[in-house]
Amino acid sequence: MKVFKTILAFYINSSLHVAFAVYALVRITELYFGLPYNEPLDYFIFYGSITGYNFVKYAGIAKLHHMSLTKNLRLIQILSLISFVLMLYYASKIEYNTLLYFAPLGLLTLLYAVPMFNGLTKNLRNTASLKIIVIAIVWAGVTSLIPILNVDAYVNGKIVLVTIQRFLFVIVLTLPFDIRDLRFDKKHLQTIPQLIGIERTKKLGFVLLGITMVIEFFITPNHQFKVAYLIIFVLLLILLQRAKRKQSKYYASFWVESVPIIWWLLLLLLV
């Protein structure tokens, strides 16, 4: 059991789980639009997610405590380096125009982690009310817009609706994390639970999730897709409703983060 817990902790803390969630959303987009499987792009996004998330989470820690890093953190550094190299490898196989689409999202990620405001002491992560918006924009762009633009640069109504749905979906997915972090977040962050309270945050999440369900009926005539999303809709609704300040250790970081992966697996089973 101890070995299992150690492996699970490394899997979560190394951002492998969140990278699989991002990868799952990319594969969902491919299914929705009938796109061919694109190994270089999909793996670029997967390894880029590990690199980006670990940079955001651990860059400052590694800089300050390089000589006294724990064994797990050193392993995460090694995984991040390997992921960075693989990201560059798959980037070399992607068209230049597609890489340009990533530029503004990559800049947002950089600004999210690196202090560039108020005399270079503040980043987007610590700027009032922006944290959840930045995360949703980056996830929506990377997992829905770019895979489509890689195949066809023409943007139509369905693409816009899917991107909006993904943006709202990620916001709802992030709310249990913000509820959990109420105990730790500073007041100046002005996260949604800080601004309106836990219960109103949940109600807002229910409304946003309801909008994504309405969009689902507009973007696909496929009955199996609708059934799969209805299951995900109910699952995320339950997870949001049960979210609280004092959650179990992996409630948000494993179970909530697993929702996109479950959605993808459901589509593979039903379609």
Disulfide bonds with the S-S distance in Angstrom:
none
